[in-house]
């Protein structure tokens, strides 16, 4: 989501900075466009960095006795630290 949001902000900012040719009293449309482009770039970089960071997961081995059959059951549980 953050990569797409960053690209969206970049595109909207570029349109406001370079394509609009009107003025609103008290508002600089081009400056808002530049601000949106910078924010979009930062969101895009942050999204890429978060996407490429290494995944940290823990694996636990759980051994139990099945009460019905009396056999030992070994189960692996994988837990992701990021909650994904």
KAWO-V994497 format. One record per backbone hydrogen bond with DSSP energy under -1.0 kcal/mol. CO is the residue of the C=O (numbers start at 1). NH is the residue of the N-H. E is the energy in kcal/mol with one decimal. If there is no record, write none. Layout:
# KAWO-V994497
co nh e
CO NH E
CO NH E
This chain:
# KAWO-V994497
co nh e
1 5 -2.5
2 6 -2.2
3 7 -2.1
4 8 -2.3
5 9 -2.4
6 10 -2.3
7 11 -2.5
8 12 -2.8
9 13 -2.5
10 14 -2.4
11 15 -2.4
12 16 -2.4
13 17 -2.4
14 18 -2.6
15 19 -1.8
15 20 -1.4
24 27 -2.1
28 32 -2.0
29 33 -2.1
30 34 -2.3
31 35 -2.4
32 36 -2.5
33 37 -2.1
34 38 -2.3
35 39 -2.5
36 40 -2.6
37 41 -2.2
38 42 -2.3
39 43 -2.5
40 44 -2.4
41 45 -2.6
42 46 -2.5
43 47 -2.5
44 48 -2.1
45 49 -2.6
46 50 -2.5
47 51 -1.8
48 52 -2.0
56 81 -2.4
58 79 -2.9
60 77 -3.1
62 75 -3.1
64 73 -3.9
66 70 -2.6
71 66 -3.2
73 64 -2.9
75 62 -3.5
77 60 -2.8
79 58 -2.8
